[in-house]
Every structure is written in structure tokens, then in C-alpha cells.
């Protein structure tokens, strides 16, 4: 199966802001970036997207067929940390998570393994349905890293070895 993993373009959030599942917009101008991404996507691909606006807007622009949004493709839920500056997160909360981000849940949010499990659930349920068409997934860095960990059997603690830039398109065969 041919899969295209597309990360949304840069958001309007200042650097250093934790925005996980917060529905933040994308930085303008973005149409040139959208065109560059669209040129890398096959015309008849089946397009899936996170429902967050920063992904859905891009997915609807590049898709030739109706976009399928799926909540399992949302970024990690950062709970109490959403829209806070990383430097303002209490050390007592931040340190345990930094020491084991794979298993430790953010207060009122998720751990990386929680994100990974819902992304793998998406893969196991959706990728089996239509293997003839290329698949495009417009999502977030955490989601894309989860997919890459699953496909490459990479331990989750090593997920950040996979660099995922804003607006990047990664083509993989699975």
C-alpha cells in the first residue's frame, strides 16, 4: 500500500506554545505551500485527515475526492498544558513526563502510548478497506511519528528520531 503522510503547515502559535489538540489556525500565506504539497499527492488518493482545522483545511485543498476526517488522527491531548508556554508548565508535572513521555500521561491528557494506540487502531481498521488506491493522511507530527514507529517497529521512546517538518510529505510503502 502506498501511503503519503502529510504534516500540516506552520500554525499561528508562537514558538514555545504547547497546542496539541487545540484548534489553532495556520500561518498565512499558505497557498503556495498547499500547492507544493498538492503536487506530491496522487490524483485519486483516498484522503484522511485530523478534524483539527490546521489539517482539514489542507486536506480539503489537496483532495480530489471527499476527505474522511477521523478523530483518531488528532494530535496528542496535552490536557492542562494546552496553549501554555512549555516554560510555564510546573516542573513537578513536566519532569516525570520528560523522563518517560511514552507512558506518563500529561495531567488531564494523554501519554504518547495513548496517542500511538489510537493511531494504530486507525491503521488496522482503515488501511485494510481499500488497498488499491494510494492513501494520504493529513495529520500532526505525533500521529506521523506513531505511524512510522508502527511501520518500522521502532520503539516509541525513539519516535523523535523521525524528523517531521511542517508541510512535509513522506511517501512510504506498507
C-alpha positions as CSV (number, residue, x, y, z in Angstrom):
1,X,0.0,0.0,0.0
2,X,1.3,3.4,-1.0
3,X,0.8,5.9,1.9
4,X,1.5,9.6,1.9
5,X,2.0,11.2,5.4
6,X,1.5,14.9,5.3
7,X,2.0,17.3,8.2
8,X,0.0,20.5,8.4
9,X,1.8,23.7,7.6
10,X,3.0,26.1,10.3
11,X,0.5,27.3,12.8
12,X,-0.2,30.8,14.1
13,X,1.0,29.8,17.6
14,X,4.2,31.5,18.9
15,X,7.2,29.2,19.2
16,X,7.3,27.5,22.6
17,X,3.5,27.1,22.9
18,X,2.1,23.6,23.6
19,X,-1.0,23.4,21.3
20,X,-1.7,19.6,20.8
21,X,-5.5,19.3,20.3
22,X,-6.2,23.0,20.5
23,X,-7.8,24.0,17.2
24,X,-5.4,26.7,16.1
25,X,-5.2,28.2,12.6
26,X,-2.3,28.1,10.2
27,X,0.1,30.9,9.3
28,X,-0.5,32.9,6.2
29,X,0.4,33.0,3.4
30,X,-0.1,29.2,2.9
31,X,-1.5,28.7,-0.6
32,X,2.0,28.3,-2.1
33,X,2.8,25.7,0.5
34,X,-0.5,23.9,-0.2
35,X,0.3,23.9,-4.0
36,X,3.7,22.4,-3.3
37,X,2.1,19.7,-1.2
38,X,-0.7,19.0,-3.7
39,X,1.9,18.5,-6.5
40,X,3.3,15.5,-4.5
41,X,-0.1,13.8,-4.0
42,X,-1.6,11.3,-6.5
43,X,-4.9,12.5,-8.0
44,X,-7.1,9.5,-7.0
45,X,-5.8,9.1,-3.5
46,X,-8.1,8.3,-0.6
47,X,-7.5,11.3,1.8
48,X,-7.9,11.0,5.6
49,X,-7.4,14.0,7.9
50,X,-7.4,15.0,11.5
51,X,-10.6,17.1,12.1
52,X,-8.5,20.0,13.5
53,X,-8.7,23.0,11.2
54,X,-4.9,23.1,10.6
55,X,-5.1,19.7,8.9
56,X,-8.7,19.7,7.5
57,X,-8.1,23.0,5.6
58,X,-5.0,21.5,3.9
59,X,-6.7,18.1,3.2
60,X,-9.7,19.7,1.6
61,X,-7.4,21.8,-0.6
62,X,-5.3,18.9,-1.9
63,X,-8.0,16.2,-2.2
64,X,-9.7,15.3,-5.4
65,X,-12.2,13.1,-3.6
66,X,-14.1,13.7,-0.4
67,X,-11.9,13.9,2.7
68,X,-12.5,11.4,5.5
69,X,-11.9,13.1,8.9
70,X,-11.1,10.9,11.9
71,X,-10.6,11.9,15.5
72,X,-8.0,9.1,15.9
73,X,-5.7,11.3,13.8
74,X,-5.8,14.2,16.2
75,X,-2.5,15.3,17.8
76,X,-1.7,14.2,21.4
77,X,-4.0,15.6,24.0
78,X,-1.9,17.8,26.2
79,X,-4.7,18.3,28.8
80,X,-3.8,21.0,31.3
81,X,-0.8,22.1,29.2
82,X,-2.8,23.1,26.1
83,X,-1.9,26.6,24.9
84,X,0.6,27.2,27.7
85,X,4.2,28.1,27.1
86,X,6.4,25.0,27.7
87,X,8.5,27.1,30.1
88,X,5.4,27.8,32.2
89,X,4.5,24.1,32.9
90,X,5.1,23.2,36.5
91,X,8.4,21.3,37.0
92,X,6.6,18.7,39.1
93,X,4.3,17.9,36.2
94,X,6.9,18.3,33.4
95,X,9.8,16.3,34.8
96,X,8.1,12.9,35.1
97,X,6.6,13.3,31.7
98,X,10.0,14.3,30.2
99,X,11.6,11.2,31.9
100,X,9.0,8.9,30.4
101,X,6.8,10.7,27.8
102,X,5.9,7.3,26.3
103,X,4.0,6.1,29.4
104,X,3.4,9.1,31.7
105,X,0.1,11.0,30.9
106,X,0.0,14.7,30.8
107,X,-2.4,15.9,33.6
108,X,-5.9,15.5,32.1
109,X,-4.4,14.5,28.8
110,X,-2.6,11.6,27.1
111,X,0.7,9.8,27.1
112,X,2.5,9.0,23.8
113,X,1.4,5.4,24.1
114,X,-2.2,6.6,24.3
115,X,-1.7,8.5,21.0
116,X,0.1,5.6,19.4
117,X,-2.7,3.1,20.3
118,X,-5.4,5.2,18.8
119,X,-3.3,5.8,15.6
120,X,-2.6,2.0,15.3
121,X,-6.4,1.4,15.8
122,X,-7.0,3.7,12.8
123,X,-4.3,2.0,10.7
124,X,-5.6,-1.5,11.5
125,X,-9.2,-0.5,10.7
126,X,-8.9,1.9,7.8
127,X,-5.9,0.6,5.8
128,X,-7.5,-2.8,5.3
129,X,-10.5,-1.4,3.5
130,X,-9.1,-0.1,0.2
131,X,-5.6,-1.2,-0.6
132,X,-5.7,-0.4,-4.3
133,X,-5.8,3.4,-4.0
134,X,-2.9,5.4,-2.5
135,X,-3.8,6.7,0.9
136,X,-3.0,10.3,2.1
137,X,-3.1,11.1,5.8
138,X,-3.0,14.8,6.7
139,X,-2.1,15.0,10.4
140,X,0.3,16.1,13.1
141,X,3.9,15.3,14.0
142,X,2.9,12.9,16.8
143,X,0.5,11.0,14.6
144,X,3.0,10.7,11.8
145,X,5.7,9.6,14.2
146,X,3.4,7.0,15.6
147,X,2.7,5.6,12.1
148,X,6.4,5.5,11.4
149,X,7.1,3.7,14.7
150,X,4.5,1.1,13.8
151,X,5.7,0.5,10.3
152,X,9.4,0.4,11.2
153,X,8.9,-1.5,14.5
154,X,10.7,1.4,16.2
155,X,10.4,1.7,20.0
156,X,8.2,4.6,21.0
157,X,11.0,6.1,23.1
158,X,12.8,6.6,19.8
159,X,9.9,8.3,17.9
160,X,11.6,11.6,17.8
161,X,14.4,10.2,15.6
162,X,11.8,10.8,12.8
163,X,12.1,14.4,11.8
164,X,8.7,15.7,10.6
165,X,8.8,19.3,9.4
166,X,5.7,21.5,8.8
167,X,4.3,20.8,5.3
168,X,6.4,17.7,4.8
169,X,5.2,14.8,2.6
170,X,6.6,11.4,3.4
171,X,5.8,8.6,1.0
172,X,6.0,5.0,2.3
173,X,5.1,1.6,1.1
174,X,3.4,-0.7,3.6
